[in-house]
Amino acid sequence: MLKELCETGKIETASVYEGEAQREAFAYIGIKRSSTLEALPELMQKDFAMVVDFAKNNNLSLGQGIALYTSQTNPYKNTYEFIS
């Protein structure tokens, strides 16, 4: 949804809650950042490259994929805190 907001200026996507599910546990790597909306795409690219490099250098699998989690958003101050 954040990608959609960045690209179009609005969110037309809706989330659908399908209930709880049991999943096998896994660990993840995160890089905490704060930026403006305009700087977000460049920072995300750098962060994802850092995560991929870290995984390669430490023989870790990226089987779970890479994602972006927004922890705090303040559109009035144009600040976004996120973990990539």
SULLIN-V121253 format. One record per pair of residues at least 4 apart in sequence whose ideal C-beta (glycine too) atoms are under 8 Angstrom apart, sorted by the first residue. I is the first residue (numbers start at 1). J is the second residue. D is the distance in whole Angstrom. If there is no record, write none. Layout:
# SULLIN-V121253
<<I & J & D> <I & J & D>>
This chain:
# SULLIN-V121253
<<1 & 5 & 6> <1 & 11 & 5> <1 & 13 & 5> <1 & 15 & 8> <2 & 6 & 6> <2 & 40 & 8> <2 & 68 & 7> <2 & 70 & 6> <2 & 80 & 8> <3 & 7 & 6> <4 & 8 & 6> <4 & 10 & 8> <4 & 11 & 5> <4 & 12 & 7> <4 & 13 & 6> <5 & 9 & 7> <5 & 10 & 7> <5 & 11 & 5> <6 & 37 & 6> <6 & 40 & 7> <6 & 41 & 7> <8 & 12 & 8> <26 & 64 & 6> <28 & 64 & 7> <29 & 51 & 6> <29 & 54 & 6> <29 & 55 & 7> <29 & 60 & 8> <30 & 69 & 8> <30 & 83 & 4> <30 & 84 & 7> <31 & 47 & 5> <31 & 50 & 6> <31 & 51 & 7> <31 & 83 & 7> <31 & 84 & 5> <32 & 71 & 8> <32 & 81 & 7> <32 & 82 & 8> <32 & 83 & 5> <33 & 43 & 6> <33 & 47 & 7> <33 & 81 & 7> <33 & 82 & 6> <33 & 83 & 8> <33 & 84 & 7> <34 & 79 & 6> <34 & 80 & 7> <34 & 81 & 5> <34 & 82 & 8> <35 & 39 & 4> <35 & 40 & 5> <35 & 43 & 5> <35 & 79 & 7> <35 & 80 & 6> <35 & 82 & 8> <36 & 40 & 7> <36 & 78 & 5> <36 & 79 & 7> <36 & 80 & 7> <37 & 75 & 8> <37 & 78 & 6> <37 & 80 & 6> <38 & 78 & 8> <39 & 43 & 6> <40 & 44 & 6> <40 & 80 & 6> <40 & 82 & 8> <41 & 45 & 7> <42 & 46 & 7> <43 & 47 & 6> <43 & 84 & 8> <44 & 48 & 6> <44 & 68 & 6> <44 & 84 & 6> <45 & 49 & 6> <46 & 50 & 6> <47 & 51 & 6> <47 & 84 & 4> <48 & 52 & 6> <48 & 66 & 5> <48 & 84 & 6> <49 & 53 & 6> <50 & 54 & 6> <51 & 55 & 6> <51 & 62 & 8> <51 & 66 & 6> <51 & 84 & 7> <52 & 56 & 6> <52 & 62 & 7> <52 & 66 & 8> <53 & 57 & 6> <54 & 58 & 6> <54 & 60 & 7> <55 & 60 & 4> <55 & 61 & 7> <55 & 62 & 5> <56 & 60 & 8> <62 & 66 & 7> <66 & 84 & 7> <67 & 84 & 8> <68 & 82 & 6> <68 & 83 & 7> <68 & 84 & 5> <69 & 82 & 6> <69 & 83 & 5> <69 & 84 & 8> <70 & 80 & 6> <70 & 81 & 7> <70 & 82 & 5> <71 & 81 & 5> <71 & 82 & 6> <71 & 83 & 6> <72 & 79 & 8> <72 & 80 & 7> <72 & 81 & 4> <73 & 79 & 8> <73 & 80 & 5> <73 & 81 & 8> <74 & 78 & 8> <74 & 79 & 5> <74 & 80 & 8>>
